[in-house]
Amino acid sequence: MFPGIGGRGMNPAKVKQMMKQMGINITDIDDVEQVIIRTASKDIVFNDANVSIMNAQGVDTYQIVGTPEEVAREVQIPDDDVRLVAEQTGVPEDKAREALKNANGDLAEAILSLSS
């Protein structure tokens, strides 16, 4: 174990020195305004993030500390798809766009929903 761990806590300077001896370097990224992690269904946004990079044996690991906020991602509907659905069903483009959004961008499902 590491000396100094226990009820008294550790001296931050000693921790840095021990990590450096083990070949681990940590640097902070200054002036971070926002960190966004994008997935297929949502964004995870950190507006108050502190970001550190830990390099151990040539591998960088990023650590984000902050308050995450989950934001659902809206389906992006290409204009070409809207025009195609509108042409196939004879509805206005705004109605075709809405049908595509309801169908999560699925052309066939949007056309079927407008045709019935």
ChimeraX attribute file (.defattr): number of C-alpha atoms within 10 A of each C-alpha:
attribute: neighborCount
match mode: 1-to-1
recipient: residues
	/A:1	4
	/A:2	8
	/A:3	8
	/A:4	12
	/A:5	10
	/A:6	8
	/A:7	6
	/A:8	7
	/A:9	8
	/A:10	13
	/A:11	10
	/A:12	9
	/A:13	9
	/A:14	12
	/A:15	14
	/A:16	14
	/A:17	13
	/A:18	13
	/A:19	14
	/A:20	13
	/A:21	10
	/A:22	11
	/A:23	12
	/A:24	17
	/A:25	17
	/A:26	16
	/A:27	11
	/A:28	13
	/A:29	11
	/A:30	9
	/A:31	9
	/A:32	13
	/A:33	10
	/A:34	13
	/A:35	18
	/A:36	14
	/A:37	11
	/A:38	14
	/A:39	10
	/A:40	9
	/A:41	10
	/A:42	13
	/A:43	17
	/A:44	17
	/A:45	18
	/A:46	20
	/A:47	15
	/A:48	15
	/A:49	19
	/A:50	19
	/A:51	19
	/A:52	17
	/A:53	16
	/A:54	17
	/A:55	15
	/A:56	15
	/A:57	10
	/A:58	10
	/A:59	10
	/A:60	14
	/A:61	12
	/A:62	15
	/A:63	12
	/A:64	15
	/A:65	12
	/A:66	14
	/A:67	12
	/A:68	17
	/A:69	11
	/A:70	13
	/A:71	12
	/A:72	12
	/A:73	13
	/A:74	11
	/A:75	14
	/A:76	10
	/A:77	15
	/A:78	11
	/A:79	11
	/A:80	9
	/A:81	17
	/A:82	22
	/A:83	17
	/A:84	15
	/A:85	25
	/A:86	21
	/A:87	14
	/A:88	13
	/A:89	17
	/A:90	12
	/A:91	14
	/A:92	13
	/A:93	17
	/A:94	12
	/A:95	14
	/A:96	26
	/A:97	21
	/A:98	15
	/A:99	23
	/A:100	26
	/A:101	17
	/A:102	14
	/A:103	16
	/A:104	15
	/A:105	19
	/A:106	14
	/A:107	18
	/A:108	11
	/A:109	15
	/A:110	23
	/A:111	20
	/A:112	13
	/A:113	15
	/A:114	17
	/A:115	11
	/A:116	6
